[in-house]
Structure formats: C-alpha cells, structure tokens
C-alpha cells in the first residue's frame, strides 16, 4: 500500500491532506519535481488539475510510467480528468468530500491500474527491444558494430543502461556500453559515460557465479549494493558450447524493479545473440590466425631471401619448389631451371642413394630431421 504521496496540489488541498494524517506527504511544485521525488515503487503521485497547465500532457512525462497517478478534480474539470486517463493517469477523485477512506480506495484502484499499465508497457518495450536486436543481427555487422549497436538498442528500448563484455580469443576483451551517464542517482556516470571499474568487476563476478554483493572496500559512491538489493541490475551470460565468453548487464528504468519477465527476455536475447557473437568470434579468430600466418610467412620469406646460406624447399616427392638467390649462385643455375629439378638431379651420383635413403626415412616418419654431407653438381653440365 502507498505510504508516500508526492503531491502537486494547491495550498487549500495541501492543508486538507495534512489533516488526514495517514500518509507521508511530499509537496512539489511541478511535474519535473514530482519525477525527481518519486523514489520507491509504492510511491504515488497526487495531481491537482488546478495545478496542471491547461494543455499539458501526461504521456510524455517519464514519471507516468513509474508510479500510480491519482488526479484530483472538481465538477468543472471532471471531463478533463476522464480524458487524462487516456494519457497515463490511473484514477481520479473529486475534491468535494475527499476523506481518508475515499483517498485510500482511489489509491488502491490507481495502484492496480498502474500495475497493469506497467505490465503492458514492459511487454511492449521488451518486444521492441527484441525486434531492434533482431534487425541489428540480421544486417550481419562486424563484431564491434554488433556490440556497439546492441548496447545502444537495449539502453534505448526499455532499459536505462546496457553494458556488454565479450572475451575474444588471442585479443583483448571487447566492451561496449550505453546509457551509463544517465544513471544519476547511483553516481555511476563517468566523464565519458563509462561504468566504473568496481561495477565492471561486480558484473563479471555475478556472471561467473562469484556472488552478487560488491567486494569489501568497493567504491562507496557507486551504491552498487543498493542497486542490487533494489533489483534494478540484471546480468546474464553469453555462452558458446556451454562455456561463458562474455556477459550482458542492464539497469532497469527509473523506479522499476526487475521481474521474471525482464530476466527471461534478457536471457532469451543473450541466447539468441550468443549464436551470432560466436560466429563472429570464429570469423575474427580465423582472420587473426590468417593475419598471423601471413606475418609469419613474410618474416620467413625475408629471412629465406636475404641469407647468404643456400636454401631450398622440397615437396614430399623431393621436387624443388623454392630456392633462394644464394643457392642459385652456389649451384650456378637460374631459379626457373632449379624449380624443374629434384634434389637428386643436383646431387653427385655417388651421394644420391645416401640422400634418397635419408629422405625416404623422413617421409616414412621414422625421423623428423636429417643431416648429411654430400656433393652437388654445379652448372647446367654438372
């Protein structure tokens, strides 16, 4: 049951409410002040239509999604109160004859309707979030594009802030975030809108099953314990083949506590996105391996070509497949000429059988390397 009434009312009604003595009364002077004053999910906003500008709408004000809104009308403004029920208000009560019991009954009806409204809005917003994520994934973006756009989409559709962390093989961990600079009352906003280091450690700890409470000595200004106890932080893992390779964390909208609906939706999103992230990780991993192989080949080629020691590469049949300039000079033959020969063709006849036996043992796997001294044939004539 509502215990705090955030009241935007005139002085006459404010005096009457104070005489009821049944609620903690929080007088405010504007809708913006009301939004800042609504703290808990069981707070309610009491709005006197005499204090609301004639054409001011409720639907655009974010506090309408956070708490029950009870309008106070008189005979002349009752029609307007009915119209405002379509804009986000939950119930109205007439000023004349307003007493403790009448107010209590009206607040109970407002709370029931607000809960239903929240449920509908949550489902609609979460559906929008899933649709937005689906569209992003369908465009087959790169890993960085996917991470950045997912964070923005989740922070824009229903959730207040989002943070993704993805473990990339053979590379630094990728992190993406959006909306953190708007988490004012939790003091999480940083200069560049990034979550603080203690939040990052906490999110990773929850995802890895190390517990939900911050470590002793954690930054006191970020109020992580309050955030968790209030049920406003959700953390779910990204998994591939049963192994966790990252996590997704979202902060609930102002004044809303996470329910099974939000958790199930976020878990479903994480499962769906995990498939695409895993595919991108495999592609990124293959690209990195290819790049490293290319770099390694370039280093080998530079060493192979620049050395003064004659070198050649052979296939399993003993055919010469590559030679360096030093070997060409040593054998007195051109590169193209050597590539048409086998190692036996440039070996002195008396050493051919010894060389062939050593090469056969290498091909059979009997040994991994061999070393021998032999004579070579120099020039085209041998």
N, C-alpha and C positions, 0 to 999 in steps of 0.2 A: 504494500500500500504506500502511496505517496507520503513522504514526510516533509519534503521541501517544496514550497511553492515559489517559483520565480514569477513575480507579479509585475506586469506592466499595466498599472491601473491609475486612476486619478486619486486625489487625496481623500475624497469622500469615501470611495470604496476601500482604500487602503486602511482608513480608520476602522471601518466596519470589519474588515478581515482580521485586524489585530485583536478586535474584541472577541472573535471566535476562539482564539487561543488553542487551536487544535493542530496547527502546522508551524514549521519553521518558515517564516516569511522572508523572502529576499526581494525587496523592491528594486526595480530597474527603470531606466528612463528611455530605453529604445530596444528594438529587436536585436540590434548588434550586441548590446549589453546583455540581453537575455541569453544569447548564444554563448557568450563567454561565461555566464553564471551557471548554466546547466552542466552539472558535473556527473551525477550518477544516473543509472538507467531508470531509477524510480522517481527522479525529479519530474515535475510537471510545470508547464507554462500557463499561467493565468493571464489572459489578454483581454483587456477592456477595449471594446470597439471605439470608445470615445478617445482613446489614446493612439489609435491606428489611423494613419493618414487615409483620406477617403479612397484613393485608388491604389493603395499599397497592397501588393500581393504577398501571399504566404509561400507559394510553391517554390519560389526562387531562394528562399531563405533556408540555409542548411540546418538550422535548429529544428525545422519542421520534421526532419527525419529522425530526430534524436530523442524526443520526449513527447508525452501526451500534451495536446494543446486544447485548452478549455477556454472558450470565448465567453465573455460577459456582455450581454446585450440588453437593450431596453425595448419597449414597444416599437419605437421608430426604427431601430436597427436590427430587428429580428430577421427581416428578409435578407439583409446583408450577411448575417451570421450563417444562415442556411446556405447562401452562395459560397461563403468561405469554407464550408465543409468540403467543397469540391477542390479546394486549393491546398489542402493539407491539414486543416483543423480537424479535431476529432469529435468535439461535442460543444454545445453551447448551453448556457444557463441564463435565465432572466435575472436582472439586477433586483427587481422588486421581490421581496420575500425571501431573499437569499439568506439561508441559515446554515448551521453546521451540517445537518443531515442532508439538506439539498445539495450542498457543495460536495459532500462525501460521495453521494450517489452519482453525481455528474462526473466526478473524477474517476470513479470505478468504470463507468461507461467509456470515458475518454481513454483510459489505460487499455481496456480490452480492444477498442478500435485501433489504437496506436500499435499494439502488438500485431494485429492482423495486417495493418498497413506496412509495418516493418517487414513482416514475412514476405508480403507480395513484392515490396521494393527490393528486398535482398535477392529473392529468386530472379527478378528481372535483371538486376545489376550483375549478378553472378552469371546469368545466361549471356549477358552482353560481354562479360569478361572472357567466357569460354569461346564465344563467337569471334572476338577480336584476336584471341590467341590462335584460333584455328585459321584465320585469314593470314596471320603472320607466318605460320608454319607452312601453309600452302604455297607461299611465294618462294620457298626454298632459299632463304637468306643464308649468308655465311654465319659462322659461329658467333662472331662479335655482333653482327647485325641482329641475330636472333636474341641474344642475351639483352642487348640494349632495348630493343623494341618490346620484349616481354615485360621488362621492368616497368617501362612507361605505360604499357597497356594495363597492367594489373594495378598500378598506382592511379590510373585514370578512371578505371571502371571498378567502383565499389571500394577497393582497399585504399588506405591513406598513403601507404608507402610500401615499396617492394624492394627486395634485395636478393640477388642470385649469386651463388658461388659455384663454379664448375672446375673440377680438377682435370687438367689437360695433361695427358702423358707427355713426358720429355719436354715440358714447357711450364712456365709459371702459371699459377692458378688464375683463372679469369673471374672477375667480379663485376657485377652490373647492379645499379641501384637507381631508384627514382622516388621522389616524394618525401625524402627524409627531412628536408628543410622545413616542411610544413608541420612536423611533429613538435609544436612549440611547447606545450605544457610538460612534455617529457624531457625537454632540453637536449634533444638528440640532434638538432640542426647544427651542422658544422659550417665552416666558411664556404666550402664547396658543396654543401648538401650531402655529405657522406656520413654513414653511420659511424659512431666512434669505435675504436679498437675493442673496447670491452663488449660492445654489442656484437661485433663480429665473432669474438671468442664464445660468447654466450650462444649465439645462433648455431655455431658449429658444434658446441657441446650438446645442445638439445638434439640436433640431428643425429649425432653419433651415440646418443643414449647415455651421456655422462651426467644427466640431471638438468633440472630446469632453473635452479637458482644461481645467481651470479656468484663468482668466487669471492672469498673474503678479501677485502681491500679493493674491490671494484670501485670505479669512479662513482662517487656519491651523487653527482649532478645528473646522471642519466636516468635515475629512478627505474632501473631495469626490474627490480623486484616488484615494484608497484605495477609496472606494465604487464608482467607475467601473472601476478595474482589477480589483476583485473580481467584476465582472459582476453587481452587485446593483441597478443602476439601469437601468430601461428607459424610453425616451422615444419616443413615436410621435406623428405629427401628425394633427390634424383637417383634412380637405381638402374643399373645395367647388368643383366645376368645375376641378379641377387646382390650385387656389390654397389655400395653407395659411391657416387662420383660427384656429388655436389648437393646443394640444398637451396630451398626456396623459402624465404621468410616474408610475411606480410603483416602489416599493422592494420587493425580494424579501424573503420571510420570513427569519427568523434562520438563518444558516448555509447558505442555498441560493443557488446561482449560477443566473442566468437561462439557460435553454436555448432552442432554436428553438421549442419548444412554447409557452413563455410569450410570446415575441415574436410568434409567429403569432397566438396567442389575443388579445393586446393589440391588434395591428394590425387583426384582424377586428372586435373590439369598437369600435375607433376609427372604422373604416369604416362600421359599422352605425349608430353613434351620430351620426356626421357628418351623415347624411341628416336625422335628426330635429333636430339642432342647427341645421343650415342652414335648415330650415323655420321653426324658432322665431326665428332671426335675421331672416328675411324678414318674419315677422309683427311682430316687435319693431320692425324698421326701418319698416314701414308704419305702425305705431302711433305711432312718434316723428314721422314725417312728417305724419301726421294731426294730432297734437297741435301741431306747429309751425305747420301751416296754420291750425288753429283759433286759435292765439295771434295769428298774423299778421292773420287776419280780424277778431279782436276789436280789435286796435290800429287797423286801418283804419277799423272802424266807429266807434270813439271819435273818431278824427280827422275822419271824414266828418260825424258828427253835431254835433260841438262847434264846428266852424269857422264864422266869420261870412261866409265866402265861399260863394255859392250853388253847389251841385254836384249833378250828376245822372249816373246810369249809364244807358247805352243798349245795346240789343242790335244785332245786325247789320242789322236792318231799320229801325233808327232809333227803335224804340219805347222810351219811357222806362220803365225797370224799377225805378229807385230815385231818390229825391230827398232832400235834407236840408232841415231847417227853414228855413235861410237862403234857399234858392231859393224855397220856398213863399211866404215873406214878400215876396221880390223880385218874384215874378210875381203875387202877390195871389190865389193859388189854393190849395186844400187838397191834401194829399198824394194822396188817393184819386182826385181829379179829374185830377191830372197823370199818374198811372200809366195812365190810359186814352188818353193822347195820344202823338204822335210829336214829335220835335224840330221838325219843320216846322210843327206846329199852334201852337207858341208863338213862331214866328219871324215877323217882319213880312214881308208879301208881297213887298216889293221886295228882300229879302235871302234868300228861300227858295232860289232857283236857285243862288246862290253857295254857300250852305251845303250843298245837296244834292250839288253837284259835288265839293266838298271831301270829303264823307262817302263818295261813290262811289269816289274815288281811294284813300281809306283802306281800304275793303272790298276793292278790287282788289289791294291790296298795293303800289300804286305809291308810297305813303308810309306811314310809321308814325305820324306825328302831323300835326295841322294846327292853325293858329291864325288866327282871323279876328275882325273886329269886326262885330257885327250888332245889329239892334234886335229887342226882344222885345215880345210882346203882353201887356199887363197885365190881369188880371182875367178874369172869365167872358165879358165883352163884347168883349175885345180892345182 
